[in-house]
Amino acid sequence: MRNQDIPQSISDLILNCDIDMYPNIKKKLCIMATLPVSVAAAERPFSTLRRVKSWLRSSMVEDRLTGLALLHVHKNVPIDVNDVITRFGRRRKRKIDFVI
């Protein structure tokens, strides 16, 4: 077998795998392609959750905790503050009107 024939990545293996002959192998390759490459990539959300939970002392419901963890993990995504205020203000009836 020449070096040109050897697949260089899992995506190459998936593209070249015969689904009729090896359906289980193709499924396993697809699962393997979605796994994190390093241990650090898998640990990042857990360390974020640990920081958020210790800071909040586990006193909030799961939805808020999940939202805060997602905000922390994806902190490089730009957020329009005016859009957040508008959505929050229209969410439910309050005694004070938040929408400017």
DSSP file (Angstrom, degrees, kcal/mol; ACC not computed):
  #  RESIDUE AA STRUCTURE BP1 BP2  ACC     N-H-->O    O-->H-N    N-H-->O    O-->H-N    TCO  KAPPA ALPHA  PHI   PSI    X-CA   Y-CA   Z-CA
    1    1 A M              0   0    0      0, 0.0     2,-0.1     0, 0.0     5,-0.0   0.000 360.0 360.0 360.0 132.1    0.0    0.0    0.0
    2    2 A R    >>  -     0   0    0      1,-0.1     3,-0.9     0, 0.0     4,-0.7  -0.423 360.0-112.0 -84.7 162.1    1.4    3.4   -1.0
    3    3 A N  G >4 S+     0   0    0      1,-0.2     3,-0.5     2,-0.2    -1,-0.1   0.795 116.4  61.7 -62.9 -28.4    1.4    6.5    1.3
    4    4 A Q  G 34 S+     0   0    0      1,-0.2    -1,-0.2     3,-0.0     0, 0.0   0.801 101.7  52.1 -68.6 -27.7   -1.1    8.1   -1.1
    5    5 A D  G <4 S+     0   0    0     -3,-0.9    -1,-0.2     2,-0.1    -2,-0.2   0.653  87.8  94.4 -83.4 -16.0   -3.7    5.4   -0.4
    6    6 A I  S << S-     0   0    0     -4,-0.7     2,-0.1    -3,-0.5    -3,-0.0  -0.656  81.9-120.6 -81.3 124.3   -3.5    5.7    3.4
    7    7 A P        -     0   0    0      0, 0.0    -2,-0.1     0, 0.0    -1,-0.1  -0.375  16.6-157.1 -63.6 141.1   -6.2    8.0    4.8
    8    8 A Q        +     0   0    0      1,-0.1     2,-0.3    -2,-0.1     3,-0.0   0.594  69.9  19.9 -96.4 -13.8   -4.8   10.9    6.8
    9    9 A S  S  > S-     0   0    0      1,-0.1     4,-1.7     0, 0.0     5,-0.1  -0.935  79.5-105.0-148.5 169.9   -7.9   11.7    8.9
   10   10 A I  H  > S+     0   0    0     -2,-0.3     4,-2.5     1,-0.2     5,-0.2   0.858 118.9  58.1 -67.3 -34.9  -11.1   10.1   10.3
   11   11 A S  H  > S+     0   0    0      1,-0.2     4,-2.1     2,-0.2    -1,-0.2   0.867 104.5  51.7 -64.8 -33.7  -13.1   12.2    7.8
   12   12 A D  H  > S+     0   0    0      2,-0.2     4,-1.9     1,-0.2    -1,-0.2   0.902 109.6  50.1 -65.0 -40.2  -11.1   10.5    4.9
   13   13 A L  H  X S+     0   0    0     -4,-1.7     4,-1.1     2,-0.2    -2,-0.2   0.909 109.7  50.4 -63.4 -41.7  -11.9    7.1    6.4
   14   14 A I  H  < S+     0   0    0     -4,-2.5     3,-0.4     1,-0.2    -1,-0.2   0.912 111.1  48.5 -63.4 -42.2  -15.6    8.0    6.6
   15   15 A L  H  < S+     0   0    0     -4,-2.1    -1,-0.2     1,-0.2    -2,-0.2   0.849 117.1  41.6 -66.5 -33.7  -15.7    9.1    3.0
   16   16 A N  H  < S+     0   0    0     -4,-1.9     2,-0.3    -5,-0.1    -1,-0.2   0.522  89.2 108.0 -92.9  -6.0  -13.9    6.0    1.8
   17   17 A C  S  < S-     0   0    0     -4,-1.1     2,-0.8    -3,-0.4     3,-0.1  -0.562  71.2-128.6 -77.3 132.1  -15.7    3.5    4.0
   18   18 A D     >  -     0   0    0     -2,-0.3     4,-2.9     1,-0.2     8,-0.2  -0.712  17.1-162.7 -81.2 111.7  -18.2    1.2    2.1
   19   19 A I  T  4 S+     0   0    0     -2,-0.8    -1,-0.2     1,-0.2     7,-0.1   0.801  87.1  53.4 -69.4 -29.2  -21.5    1.6    4.0
   20   20 A D  T  4 S+     0   0    0      2,-0.2    -1,-0.2     1,-0.1    -2,-0.1   0.879 117.9  35.5 -72.0 -37.2  -23.0   -1.6    2.5
   21   21 A M  T  4 S+     0   0    0      1,-0.2    -2,-0.2     2,-0.1    -1,-0.1   0.868 134.2  22.2 -83.6 -39.0  -20.0   -3.7    3.4
   22   22 A Y     X  +     0   0    0     -4,-2.9     4,-1.8     1,-0.1    -1,-0.2  -0.565  64.8 153.7-131.0  68.8  -19.1   -2.2    6.8
   23   23 A P  H  > S+     0   0    0      0, 0.0     4,-1.8     0, 0.0    -1,-0.1   0.888  78.9  48.6 -67.2 -37.0  -22.1   -0.3    8.3
   24   24 A N  H  > S+     0   0    0      2,-0.2     4,-2.4     1,-0.2     5,-0.2   0.868 108.7  53.4 -70.9 -35.6  -21.0   -0.7   11.9
   25   25 A I  H  > S+     0   0    0      1,-0.2     4,-2.4     2,-0.2    -1,-0.2   0.915 108.2  50.7 -64.1 -41.8  -17.5    0.5   11.1
   26   26 A K  H  X S+     0   0    0     -4,-1.8     4,-2.1     2,-0.2    -2,-0.2   0.900 110.0  50.0 -63.5 -40.4  -18.9    3.7    9.5
   27   27 A K  H  X S+     0   0    0     -4,-1.8     4,-2.1     1,-0.2    -1,-0.2   0.924 111.5  48.4 -63.0 -44.0  -21.1    4.3   12.6
   28   28 A K  H  X S+     0   0    0     -4,-2.4     4,-2.5     1,-0.2    -2,-0.2   0.879 110.1  51.6 -65.1 -37.8  -18.1    3.9   14.9
   29   29 A L  H  X S+     0   0    0     -4,-2.4     4,-2.0     2,-0.2    -1,-0.2   0.890 108.6  51.4 -65.5 -38.7  -16.0    6.2   12.7
   30   30 A C  H  X S+     0   0    0     -4,-2.1     4,-0.8     2,-0.2    -2,-0.2   0.903 111.9  46.7 -64.6 -40.5  -18.7    8.9   12.9
   31   31 A I  H >X S+     0   0    0     -4,-2.1     3,-0.9     1,-0.2     4,-0.6   0.918 111.6  51.4 -65.3 -43.0  -18.9    8.6   16.7
   32   32 A M  H >< S+     0   0    0     -4,-2.5     3,-0.7     1,-0.2    -2,-0.2   0.836 103.8  58.5 -64.2 -32.5  -15.1    8.8   16.8
   33   33 A A  H 3< S+     0   0    0     -4,-2.0    -1,-0.2     1,-0.2    -2,-0.2   0.747 104.9  51.0 -69.7 -22.3  -15.1   11.9   14.7
   34   34 A T  H << S+     0   0    0     -3,-0.9    -1,-0.2    -4,-0.8    -2,-0.2   0.573  86.9 102.8 -92.0  -9.1  -17.2   13.7   17.2
   35   35 A L  S << S-     0   0    0     -3,-0.7    -3,-0.0    -4,-0.6     2,-0.0  -0.432  84.7 -97.1 -72.5 147.7  -15.1   12.9   20.3
   36   36 A P        -     0   0    0      0, 0.0    -1,-0.1     0, 0.0    -2,-0.1  -0.333  25.1-136.1 -64.2 147.2  -12.9   15.7   21.6
   37   37 A V  S    S+     0   0    0     -3,-0.1     2,-0.3    -4,-0.1    -2,-0.1   0.895  82.4  26.0 -73.4 -40.8   -9.3   15.5   20.4
   38   38 A S  S  > S-     0   0    0      1,-0.1     4,-1.0    -3,-0.0     5,-0.1  -0.768  77.7-116.8-121.9 166.9   -7.6   16.2   23.8
   39   39 A V  H  > S+     0   0    0     -2,-0.3     4,-2.0     1,-0.2     3,-0.2   0.846 113.6  61.0 -68.2 -33.9   -8.6   15.8   27.4
   40   40 A A  H  > S+     0   0    0      1,-0.2     4,-1.5     2,-0.2    -1,-0.2   0.868  99.4  55.1 -62.9 -36.7   -8.5   19.6   27.9
   41   41 A A  H  4 S+     0   0    0      1,-0.2    -1,-0.2     2,-0.2    -2,-0.2   0.872 112.1  43.1 -65.5 -35.7  -11.2   20.1   25.3
   42   42 A A  H  X S+     0   0    0     -4,-1.0     4,-0.5    -3,-0.2    -1,-0.2   0.804 113.9  51.5 -78.1 -29.6  -13.5   17.7   27.3
   43   43 A E  H  X S+     0   0    0     -4,-2.0     4,-2.6     1,-0.2     5,-0.3   0.715  89.0  81.4 -80.6 -21.5  -12.6   19.1   30.7
   44   44 A R  H  X S+     0   0    0     -4,-1.5     4,-2.1     1,-0.2    -1,-0.2   0.906  93.0  44.9 -56.5 -49.3  -13.2   22.8   29.8
   45   45 A P  H  > S+     0   0    0      0, 0.0     4,-2.5     0, 0.0    -1,-0.2   0.880 113.8  51.3 -64.1 -34.2  -17.0   22.7   30.3
   46   46 A F  H  X S+     0   0    0     -4,-0.5     4,-2.3     2,-0.2    -2,-0.2   0.903 110.1  47.6 -69.5 -40.0  -16.7   20.8   33.6
   47   47 A S  H  X S+     0   0    0     -4,-2.6     4,-2.1     2,-0.2    -1,-0.2   0.873 112.1  51.5 -68.2 -34.5  -14.1   23.2   35.0
   48   48 A T  H  X S+     0   0    0     -4,-2.1     4,-2.6    -5,-0.3    -2,-0.2   0.940 110.5  47.8 -63.3 -47.0  -16.4   26.1   33.9
   49   49 A L  H  X S+     0   0    0     -4,-2.5     4,-2.8     1,-0.2     5,-0.2   0.885 109.9  53.1 -61.9 -38.7  -19.4   24.5   35.7
   50   50 A R  H  X S+     0   0    0     -4,-2.3     4,-2.1     2,-0.2    -1,-0.2   0.910 111.0  46.5 -63.6 -41.9  -17.3   23.9   38.8
   51   51 A R  H  X S+     0   0    0     -4,-2.1     4,-1.9     2,-0.2    -2,-0.2   0.926 115.2  45.6 -65.4 -44.6  -16.3   27.6   38.9
   52   52 A V  H  X S+     0   0    0     -4,-2.6     4,-2.1     1,-0.2    -2,-0.2   0.919 114.2  48.3 -66.4 -43.3  -19.9   28.8   38.3
   53   53 A K  H  X>S+     0   0    0     -4,-2.8     5,-1.3     1,-0.2     4,-1.1   0.896 112.3  47.6 -66.8 -40.3  -21.4   26.4   40.9
   54   54 A S  H  <5S+     0   0    0     -4,-2.1    -1,-0.2    -5,-0.2    -2,-0.2   0.878 112.7  50.1 -69.2 -34.5  -18.9   27.2   43.6
   55   55 A W  H  <5S+     0   0    0     -4,-1.9    -2,-0.2     1,-0.2    -1,-0.2   0.881 117.5  38.9 -69.0 -37.5  -19.4   30.9   43.0
   56   56 A L  H ><5S-     0   0    0     -4,-2.1     3,-1.0    -5,-0.2    -1,-0.2   0.525 102.2-131.7 -91.3  -6.3  -23.1   30.6   43.2
   57   57 A R  T 3<5 -     0   0    0     -4,-1.1    -3,-0.2     1,-0.2    -4,-0.1   0.811  56.8 -75.3  58.1  33.8  -23.1   28.1   46.0
   58   58 A S  T 3 <S+     0   0    0     -5,-1.3    -1,-0.2    -6,-0.2    -5,-0.1   0.809  97.0 131.8  54.9  37.6  -25.6   25.9   44.2
   59   59 A S    <   +     0   0    0     -3,-1.0     2,-0.3    -6,-0.2    -1,-0.1   0.225  48.1  76.4-105.2  15.8  -28.5   28.1   44.9
   60   60 A M  S    S-     0   0    0      1,-0.1    -4,-0.0    -7,-0.1     2,-0.0  -0.840  82.5 -97.0-125.7 164.1  -30.1   28.4   41.5
   61   61 A V     >  -     0   0    0     -2,-0.3     4,-2.0     1,-0.1     3,-0.2  -0.263  39.7-106.4 -74.1 164.7  -32.2   26.3   39.2
   62   62 A E  H  > S+     0   0    0      1,-0.2     4,-2.8     2,-0.2     5,-0.2   0.832 114.4  58.3 -64.4 -35.7  -30.6   24.2   36.5
   63   63 A D  H  > S+     0   0    0      2,-0.2     4,-2.2     1,-0.2    -1,-0.2   0.926 109.6  43.4 -62.4 -45.1  -31.8   26.4   33.6
   64   64 A R  H  > S+     0   0    0      2,-0.2     4,-2.5     1,-0.2    -1,-0.2   0.907 114.1  51.0 -66.3 -40.6  -30.0   29.5   34.9
   65   65 A L  H  X S+     0   0    0     -4,-2.0     4,-2.4     1,-0.2    -2,-0.2   0.911 110.6  48.6 -63.5 -42.5  -26.9   27.5   35.8
   66   66 A T  H  X S+     0   0    0     -4,-2.8     4,-2.4     2,-0.2    -1,-0.2   0.908 111.2  50.9 -63.0 -42.2  -26.8   26.0   32.3
   67   67 A G  H  X S+     0   0    0     -4,-2.2     4,-2.3    -5,-0.2    -2,-0.2   0.916 111.0  47.4 -62.5 -43.8  -27.2   29.5   30.8
   68   68 A L  H  X S+     0   0    0     -4,-2.5     4,-2.2     2,-0.2    -1,-0.2   0.898 111.7  50.6 -64.6 -40.2  -24.4   30.9   32.8
   69   69 A A  H  X S+     0   0    0     -4,-2.4     4,-2.5     2,-0.2    -2,-0.2   0.910 110.7  49.1 -64.4 -41.4  -22.1   28.0   32.0
   70   70 A L  H  X S+     0   0    0     -4,-2.4     4,-2.4     1,-0.2    -2,-0.2   0.897 110.0  51.7 -64.8 -39.8  -22.8   28.5   28.2
   71   71 A L  H  < S+     0   0    0     -4,-2.3    -1,-0.2     1,-0.2    -2,-0.2   0.904 112.0  46.7 -61.6 -40.3  -22.1   32.2   28.5
   72   72 A H  H >< S+     0   0    0     -4,-2.2     3,-1.0     1,-0.2    -2,-0.2   0.909 113.4  46.9 -69.6 -41.5  -18.8   31.5   30.2
   73   73 A V  H 3< S+     0   0    0     -4,-2.5     3,-0.3     1,-0.3    -2,-0.2   0.896 119.8  39.7 -67.0 -39.3  -17.7   28.8   27.7
   74   74 A H  T >< S+     0   0    0     -4,-2.4     3,-1.6    -5,-0.2    -1,-0.3  -0.250  73.7 135.5-103.8  44.5  -18.7   30.9   24.6
   75   75 A K  T <   +     0   0    0     -3,-1.0    -1,-0.2     1,-0.3    -2,-0.1   0.642  62.8  66.2 -70.6 -13.0  -17.5   34.2   26.0
   76   76 A N  T 3  S+     0   0    0     -3,-0.3    -1,-0.3    -4,-0.1    -2,-0.1   0.522  77.2 100.0 -85.3  -4.3  -15.8   35.2   22.7
   77   77 A V  S <  S-     0   0    0     -3,-1.6     2,-0.1    -6,-0.2    -3,-0.0  -0.699  81.7-118.5 -81.2 126.4  -19.2   35.4   20.9
   78   78 A P        -     0   0    0      0, 0.0     2,-0.4     0, 0.0    -2,-0.1  -0.412  28.2-157.0 -68.9 140.3  -20.3   39.1   20.7
   79   79 A I        -     0   0    0     -2,-0.1     2,-0.8     4,-0.0     3,-0.1  -0.969  13.8-137.1-121.9 130.4  -23.5   40.0   22.5
   80   80 A D     >  -     0   0    0     -2,-0.4     4,-1.9     1,-0.2     3,-0.2  -0.777  14.6-161.7 -85.4 109.3  -25.8   42.9   21.7
   81   81 A V  H  > S+     0   0    0     -2,-0.8     4,-2.5     1,-0.2     5,-0.2   0.869  87.8  54.9 -63.5 -38.7  -26.7   44.3   25.1
   82   82 A N  H  > S+     0   0    0      1,-0.2     4,-2.3     2,-0.2    -1,-0.2   0.887 107.5  50.4 -63.3 -38.1  -29.7   46.2   23.8
   83   83 A D  H  > S+     0   0    0     -3,-0.2     4,-2.5     2,-0.2    -1,-0.2   0.898 110.1  50.0 -65.4 -40.5  -31.2   43.0   22.3
   84   84 A V  H  X S+     0   0    0     -4,-1.9     4,-2.5     2,-0.2    -2,-0.2   0.919 111.4  48.5 -63.6 -43.8  -30.7   41.2   25.6
   85   85 A I  H  X S+     0   0    0     -4,-2.5     4,-2.4     2,-0.2    -2,-0.2   0.912 112.0  49.2 -63.3 -42.4  -32.5   44.0   27.5
   86   86 A T  H  X S+     0   0    0     -4,-2.3     4,-1.6     2,-0.2    -2,-0.2   0.927 113.2  45.7 -63.9 -45.4  -35.4   44.0   25.0
   87   87 A R  H  < S+     0   0    0     -4,-2.5     4,-0.5     1,-0.2    -2,-0.2   0.910 114.2  48.7 -64.2 -41.7  -35.8   40.2   25.1
   88   88 A F  H >< S+     0   0    0     -4,-2.5     3,-0.8     1,-0.2     4,-0.5   0.894 110.3  52.0 -65.2 -39.7  -35.7   40.2   28.9
   89   89 A G  H 3< S+     0   0    0     -4,-2.4     9,-0.3     1,-0.2     3,-0.2   0.822 112.1  44.9 -67.3 -31.8  -38.2   43.1   29.2
   90   90 A R  T 3< S+     0   0    0     -4,-1.6    -1,-0.2     1,-0.2    -2,-0.2   0.438  88.8  92.1 -90.4  -0.2  -40.7   41.3   26.9
   91   91 A R  S <  S-     0   0    0     -3,-0.8     2,-0.3    -4,-0.5    -1,-0.2   0.927  99.8 -20.5 -66.0 -48.0  -40.4   37.9   28.6
   92   92 A R  S    S-     0   0    0     -4,-0.5    -1,-0.2    -3,-0.2     2,-0.2  -0.966  80.9 -73.2-154.8 168.5  -43.2   38.3   31.2
   93   93 A K        +     0   0    0     -2,-0.3     2,-0.3    -3,-0.1    -3,-0.1  -0.438  51.4 176.7 -69.6 136.7  -45.2   40.9   33.0
   94   94 A R        -     0   0    0     -2,-0.2     3,-0.0    -5,-0.1    -5,-0.0  -0.883  42.7-117.6-133.4 165.8  -43.4   42.9   35.7
   95   95 A K  S    S+     0   0    0     -2,-0.3     2,-0.4     1,-0.1    -1,-0.1   0.837 105.7  48.4 -71.6 -32.4  -44.2   45.7   38.0
   96   96 A I  S    S-     0   0    0     -3,-0.0     2,-0.6     2,-0.0    -1,-0.1  -0.912  87.6-128.0-110.9 136.1  -41.5   47.8   36.3
   97   97 A D        -     0   0    0     -2,-0.4    -7,-0.1     1,-0.1    -8,-0.1  -0.740  22.1-175.2 -85.1 118.5  -41.3   48.1   32.6
   98   98 A F        +     0   0    0     -2,-0.6     2,-0.3    -9,-0.3    -1,-0.1   0.691  52.3 100.4 -86.6 -20.7  -37.7   47.3   31.4
   99   99 A V              0   0    0    -10,-0.2   -13,-0.1     1,-0.2    -2,-0.1  -0.513 360.0 360.0 -74.3 127.8  -38.1   48.1   27.7
  100  100 A I              0   0    0     -2,-0.3    -1,-0.2     0, 0.0   -14,-0.0   0.415 360.0 360.0 -93.5 360.0  -36.7   51.5   26.9
